[in-house]
């Protein structure tokens, strides 16, 4: 399938939960499927129907599923993998659904083994035979309480399991996230002219409420979209979108905090300083190949600048220099496996000197050098996530919708000025000054 088709399918699907309601609202559909299957796979059917209701409430055409047995281990209601797998295979054979198996690509080495750089979940999409069962069925949102309790999560960094004990501290934040999601339900968000399932965000902290805290769409959804597709194929309420983000947000947060302490940062580096503009003249670019990819994509191609940006990102999110070298080498290796048009580092001559690039970028940012190879990225995420929530609150209070991508935001083009002002105000609210608040338009 073309990438646009893959993205279209997953955007039409909402997330799903290993949870169900035995409710009279859907008894006709439960009973019909139980009768058709001869009473087999009862829990799987309750799970399927309950998540179908949630999906239809979210304007979706299907929902994301896991086809991995371990994902079903020890779930609260005992929904078994074998039952789900058998029922879904039956439902597909009977033309109730279509199943699209997910995939991972560009596997990269990490400290925990190998992980996919890019992942699309498996999806099931309803067919008309199944949708006909829902005609004239009232569909209340029976997942509202569950969604509210999971709007803000504190999760163990290693195991990814939820940590209890923070409920009293996150009540107010959960209400803000739910208000954000409610506003998105009022909007019509389309991809390539077709309505997508309403995105539902939650905020995820790591280990405690002082670390991380970014907003994520349950199941990935719009946050899996490549930037070019976001710009060209997404619309909000029938209007094209614009995307703004903070330039080099983590290093600029570090510079801002130094500046606030009275360190004469600006006097030394100057107002035009860019964290990623290190001297990487030792990295050579093949001009002919550079022109080749620019002719293919129709866009300017600067692989050296991309390397510098990656070095900053990895340098501030690694625990030491060795792991940074490994992570950056893996990213470069994965990049070379992509189609030429999608490669960030295409046209660089010879072997890329990763260690030298990391060292040059750190030296260029000598004021904040202590933040490299110190795992500070997860701490800085708390600042960027606080800024994000303030931006979202401003846009929602203005009666508009916004899609969040960590440190960038998508709004209708007519709301660009509103978003720009909200970003400046949010930065100032967190740091009391905007000297290092740098905003780019993608």
C-alpha positions in Angstrom: 0.0 0.0 0.0 1.1 3.6 -0.6 2.1 5.4 2.6 -0.8 7.8 2.2 -3.2 4.8 2.2 -1.5 3.3 5.3 -1.8 6.5 7.2 -5.4 7.0 6.1 -6.4 3.6 7.6 -4.7 4.1 10.9 -6.1 7.7 11.2 -9.7 6.4 10.7 -9.2 4.0 13.7 -9.4 4.9 17.4 -7.4 3.2 20.1 -8.8 0.3 22.0 -8.8 -1.0 25.5 -8.6 -4.5 27.0 -11.9 -3.7 28.8 -15.6 -4.1 28.1 -19.1 -3.2 29.5 -21.9 -5.7 29.7 -24.6 -3.2 29.0 -28.1 -3.4 27.7 -27.4 -0.6 25.2 -25.7 -3.1 22.9 -27.5 -6.3 23.9 -28.9 -6.8 20.4 -25.4 -6.7 18.9 -23.8 -8.9 21.6 -26.6 -11.5 21.2 -26.5 -11.4 17.4 -22.8 -12.2 17.3 -23.0 -14.8 20.1 -25.8 -16.5 18.2 -23.8 -16.4 15.0 -20.7 -17.9 16.7 -22.6 -20.5 18.6 -21.8 -18.9 21.9 -18.0 -19.1 21.4 -15.5 -16.3 22.3 -17.9 -14.5 24.7 -15.4 -12.2 26.3 -13.8 -11.4 23.0 -17.3 -10.4 21.6 -18.0 -8.2 24.6 -14.6 -6.6 24.1 -15.2 -6.1 20.4 -18.6 -4.6 20.7 -17.7 -2.2 23.6 -14.7 -0.9 21.7 -16.8 -0.6 18.6 -19.2 1.7 20.5 -16.3 3.8 21.7 -15.0 4.0 18.2 -18.3 5.0 16.7 -18.6 7.7 19.4 -15.3 9.1 18.2 -16.3 9.2 14.6 -14.0 6.3 13.8 -14.4 3.5 11.3 -12.5 0.9 13.2 -9.9 0.5 16.0 -6.3 -0.4 16.6 -5.5 -3.8 18.0 -2.6 -5.8 19.2 -1.9 -9.2 17.6 0.8 -10.0 20.2 -0.1 -12.6 22.8 1.9 -11.0 25.6 -0.3 -7.9 25.4 -3.3 -9.9 26.7 -1.5 -11.4 29.7 -3.1 -10.7 33.1 -5.6 -8.1 31.9 -8.3 -7.1 34.4 -11.3 -8.9 32.7 -9.4 -11.9 31.5 -9.8 -11.2 27.8 -7.7 -13.9 26.2 -5.5 -13.6 23.1 -6.7 -16.9 21.6 -10.3 -15.9 21.9 -9.7 -12.4 20.4 -7.6 -13.9 17.5 -10.2 -16.6 16.7 -13.1 -14.2 16.9 -11.4 -11.6 14.6 -10.5 -14.2 12.1 -14.1 -15.4 12.1 -15.4 -11.8 11.8 -13.2 -11.1 8.8 -14.3 -14.3 7.1 -17.9 -13.3 7.7 -17.4 -9.9 6.1 -17.9 -7.9 9.4 -14.4 -6.4 9.4 -11.2 -6.1 7.4 -7.9 -6.6 9.3 -4.8 -4.7 8.4 -1.7 -6.0 10.1 0.7 -3.4 11.4 4.4 -3.2 10.9 7.6 -1.7 12.2 10.5 -0.4 10.0 14.0 1.0 10.4 14.9 -1.0 13.5 17.6 0.7 15.6 19.9 -0.4 18.4 19.3 1.1 21.8 20.5 0.4 25.3 17.6 -2.0 25.7 18.2 -3.9 22.5 16.5 -2.9 19.2 13.4 -0.8 18.8 11.5 0.3 15.7 12.1 3.9 14.6 8.7 3.8 12.9 5.7 1.8 13.9 2.1 1.4 12.5 -0.3 -0.6 14.7 -2.6 -3.3 13.4 -6.1 -2.0 12.7 -9.5 -3.5 12.1 -12.0 -1.6 10.0 -15.7 -2.1 10.1 -17.5 -3.3 7.0 -21.1 -2.4 6.1 -22.5 -5.7 7.3 -21.3 -4.9 10.8 -22.3 -1.2 10.7 -25.8 -2.2 9.7 -26.2 -3.8 13.2 -25.7 -0.4 14.8 -28.4 1.4 12.9 -30.8 3.1 15.3 -28.6 2.0 18.3 -28.0 4.8 20.8 -24.3 4.8 21.8 -23.6 6.5 25.1 -19.9 7.0 26.1 -19.5 4.3 28.8 -15.7 4.8 28.7 -15.7 8.4 30.0 -14.8 7.4 33.5 -12.0 5.1 32.3 -10.7 7.8 30.0 -10.7 10.4 32.7 -8.7 8.1 35.1 -6.1 7.6 32.3 -6.0 11.2 31.1 -2.8 11.8 33.1 -0.5 8.8 33.8 2.7 8.4 35.8 4.6 5.5 34.3 7.7 3.6 35.3 10.5 4.4 32.9 11.8 0.9 32.5 8.7 -1.3 32.7 6.3 1.2 31.2 3.8 0.2 33.9 1.5 2.8 35.6 2.6 3.9 39.0 -0.2 4.6 41.6 -0.1 7.2 44.4 -0.1 10.4 42.4 -3.9 10.6 41.8 -4.5 13.6 44.1 -1.7 15.6 42.4 -3.0 15.1 38.8 -6.7 15.7 39.2 -6.7 19.2 37.9 -4.4 18.3 35.0 -6.7 15.4 34.1 -9.6 17.9 33.8 -7.5 20.1 31.4 -6.7 17.1 29.2 -10.3 16.1 29.1 -11.4 19.6 28.2 -8.8 19.5 25.4 -10.2 16.2 24.1 -13.8 17.5 24.4 -12.9 20.5 22.1 -11.4 18.1 19.5 -14.7 16.1 19.5 -16.4 19.3 18.3 -14.1 19.7 15.4 -14.1 17.9 12.0 -10.5 16.8 11.3 -9.9 15.3 7.9 -7.0 13.6 6.1 -7.1 13.6 2.3 -10.7 14.8 2.5 -11.9 11.9 4.8 -12.8 12.4 8.5 -10.4 10.8 10.9 -11.2 9.3 14.3 -11.2 12.1 16.9 -7.7 12.2 18.5 -7.7 11.6 22.3 -4.7 12.8 24.2 -3.2 11.8 27.5 -0.3 13.3 29.4 2.4 10.8 30.5 4.9 11.4 33.2 7.9 9.3 33.9 8.6 7.9 37.4 7.1 11.0 39.2 5.2 14.2 38.3 8.4 16.2 38.0 9.8 14.4 34.9 8.5 14.3 31.3 4.8 14.9 31.1 4.3 15.2 27.3 1.0 14.8 25.5 0.5 11.7 23.4 -2.4 10.6 21.2 -3.6 7.2 22.4 -2.6 4.7 19.7 -0.4 7.2 17.9 -2.9 8.6 15.3 -2.0 12.0 14.0 1.4 11.9 15.8 2.5 9.1 13.5 2.0 11.4 10.4 5.2 12.5 8.6 5.5 16.3 8.6 5.0 16.7 4.9 1.7 14.8 5.1 0.5 16.9 8.1 1.1 20.0 6.0 -0.5 18.8 2.8 -3.3 16.5 3.7 -4.7 17.5 7.1 -7.6 20.0 7.5 -9.5 21.3 10.5 -13.1 22.2 9.9 -12.5 22.3 6.2 -9.5 24.7 6.5 -5.8 24.0 5.7 -3.5 23.9 8.6 -0.3 25.7 9.6 2.4 24.3 11.9 4.6 26.3 14.3 7.3 24.9 16.6 10.0 26.1 18.9 13.4 26.0 17.3 16.0 23.9 19.2 13.7 23.9 22.2 15.8 21.9 24.7 19.1 23.8 24.2 17.2 27.1 24.2 15.6 26.2 27.4 19.0 25.6 28.9 20.3 29.0 27.6 17.1 30.7 28.9 17.7 29.3 32.4 21.3 30.5 32.4 20.2 33.9 31.2 17.7 34.1 33.9 20.4 33.4 36.5 22.3 36.5 35.2 24.9 34.7 33.1 25.9 37.0 30.2 25.0 34.4 27.6 23.6 36.8 25.0 26.6 39.1 25.2 29.0 36.3 24.2 27.0 34.2 21.7 25.0 37.0 20.1 21.3 37.2 19.2 21.7 35.3 15.9 23.3 32.3 17.6 21.8 28.9 16.6 22.6 25.8 18.7 22.9 23.6 15.7 25.2 25.9 13.6 28.4 24.2 14.8 31.4 24.2 12.4 31.0 20.8 10.6 33.0 21.8 7.5 34.9 18.5 7.9 31.7 16.7 6.7 31.8 16.7 2.9 28.7 16.7 0.7 28.5 15.4 -2.8 27.0 18.3 -4.8 25.7 16.2 -7.6 23.8 13.9 -5.2 22.5 16.9 -3.3 21.0 18.3 -6.5 19.6 14.9 -7.3 17.5 14.6 -4.2 16.5 18.3 -4.4 15.2 17.5 -7.9 13.3 14.5 -6.6 11.7 16.3 -3.6 11.5 19.8 -4.9 12.9 21.1 -1.6 16.3 22.3 -0.4 18.4 19.6 1.1 20.9 20.3 3.9 22.2 17.0 5.4 24.9 18.7 7.5 22.3 20.8 9.3 20.2 17.7 9.8 23.2 15.9 11.4 23.9 18.8 13.7 20.2 18.8 14.9 20.3 15.1 15.5 23.6 15.4 17.4 22.0 17.9 19.8 18.9 15.8 20.3 20.8 12.6 21.0 23.6 14.4 22.9 21.0 15.8 25.4 19.1 12.6 25.7 22.0 10.2 26.2 23.5 9.0 29.5 27.1 9.1 28.2 29.2 9.8 25.1 29.4 6.1 24.1 25.7 5.6 24.1 25.3 8.8 22.1 27.7 7.6 19.4 25.8 4.3 19.3 22.4 5.9 19.1 23.4 8.4 16.4 25.1 5.7 14.3 21.9 3.6 14.5 19.8 6.6 13.3 22.1 7.2 10.4 22.1 3.5 9.5 18.3 3.5 9.6 18.1 6.6 7.5 20.2 5.0 4.7 17.6 2.2 4.4 14.8 4.6 3.5 13.9 5.7 0.0 16.2 8.4 -1.3 13.4 11.1 -1.1 13.0 10.4 2.7 16.7 10.3 3.7 17.9 13.2 5.8 21.6 12.5 5.4 21.7 11.6 1.7 24.6 13.0 -0.3 27.2 13.0 2.5 30.5 11.6 1.2 32.0 8.6 2.8 31.6 7.4 6.4 29.9 10.0 8.7 32.3 10.9 11.6 29.7 10.6 14.3 32.1 11.1 17.3 33.6 14.3 15.7 30.1 15.7 15.0 28.9 15.1 18.6 32.1 16.7 19.9 31.8 19.8 17.6 28.2 20.4 18.5 29.0 20.2 22.2 31.9 22.6 21.8 29.7 25.0 19.9 27.3 24.9 22.8 30.0 25.3 25.5 27.8 27.4 27.8 25.5 24.4 28.2 28.1 21.7 27.7 27.3 20.1 31.0 23.8 19.1 29.7 25.3 16.8 27.1 25.5 13.1 27.9 23.7 13.6 31.2 20.3 12.3 30.3 18.9 15.8 30.9 16.4 15.4 28.0 13.8 13.7 30.1 14.0 16.6 32.7 13.7 19.2 30.0 10.6 17.5 28.7 8.8 18.7 31.9 9.4 22.3 30.8 8.4 21.8 27.2 5.3 19.8 28.3 4.3 22.6 30.7 4.7 25.1 27.9 2.6 22.8 25.7 -0.3 22.6 28.1 -0.4 26.4 28.4 -0.5 26.7 24.6 -3.3 24.2 24.3 -5.3 26.0 27.1 -5.0 29.3 25.3 -6.2 28.0 22.0 -9.0 26.0 23.5 -10.2 28.9 25.6 -10.3 31.0 22.3 -12.7 28.4 21.0 -10.3 26.9 18.5 -8.9 23.4 18.0 -5.2 22.5 18.0 -3.2 19.3 17.3 -0.1 18.9 19.4 3.3 17.3 18.4 5.3 17.7 21.6 7.0 21.1 20.8 5.0 22.0 17.7 1.3 22.7 17.1 -1.1 22.6 14.1 -4.0 25.0 13.8 -6.2 26.3 11.0 -4.3 28.8 8.9 -6.6 31.6 10.1 -5.4 30.9 13.6 -1.7 31.3 13.0 -1.4 34.6 14.8 -3.3 33.2 17.7 -1.0 30.3 18.0 2.1 32.4 17.7 1.0 34.6 20.5 0.0 31.6 22.6 3.5 30.1 22.2 5.2 33.4 23.3 2.9 33.8 26.3 3.4 30.2 27.4 7.2 30.5 27.2 7.1 33.7 29.2 4.7 32.1 31.8 7.2 29.3 32.4 10.5 31.3 32.3 9.3 35.0 32.9 11.4 36.1 29.9 11.3 35.3 26.1 14.9 36.0 25.1 15.5 32.4 23.9 11.9 31.8 22.7 12.5 31.0 19.0 9.6 30.1 16.8 9.8 28.5 13.4 7.1 27.9 10.8 7.3 24.4 9.2 
